[in-house]
Amino acid sequence: MTKPKASTFTKMQFLQSEQRSGWEKDILAAVLDDRNTYTVAEADKAIQNYLKKGVK
């Protein structure tokens, strides 16, 4: 049995979602590409990767 494919969303859908806080939307606006779609897990990982970056 194959695993169901995860739903994907555009950057704009994440930014309009009520499931994200304001600071999470700010990070997603900066790191997601307008031309791609992302799963919720990919968006969460993008936020975590951003938060782990050091200050330059």
N, C-alpha and C positions, 0 to 999 in steps of 0.2 A: 504494500500500500504506500502510495507516495504522500509526502508531507504537503499539506495545503500551502500554496504560495501566500506569503505575507502581503498585506495591502501596502501600496506605496502612495505617497502624497507629494505634492509640489511644495516648494518653499512657501508660496503664498498661502497654501492650506495650513501649514504649520503656524504661520504668522497670524492667521485669522482664528485659529483654534482657541477655545476656552480652556483647553486642557493644559496650557502652558502659562507660566507666570511671565511677567513683563521682562525680567532680566533674561529668562531663557529665550524669549522671542528676540531680544536684542542680539544674543549670541548667534542664534540661528540665522538671523538676517545677515550677519557678517560672514558666516562660514559656509552656508549652503549655496549651491549654484542654482540660478534661476532656471536653467535648462534641464536639470535632472529631477528625478523623483527619488524619494527616500522612504524606507520603512521607519516605523517608530523607533526601533532598536538602533538604526543608523543615525537618526537624529539625536537620540540619547547619547550615543557614542561620540558624535561630533561635539556636543556640549561638554562631555567629560574630557575629551582631548583638549578643548580650548581652555578649560579650567586648570588643566595640568601644565599648560605652557608657563614658562618662566617669564618674568618681566625683563625686557631688553633695555 
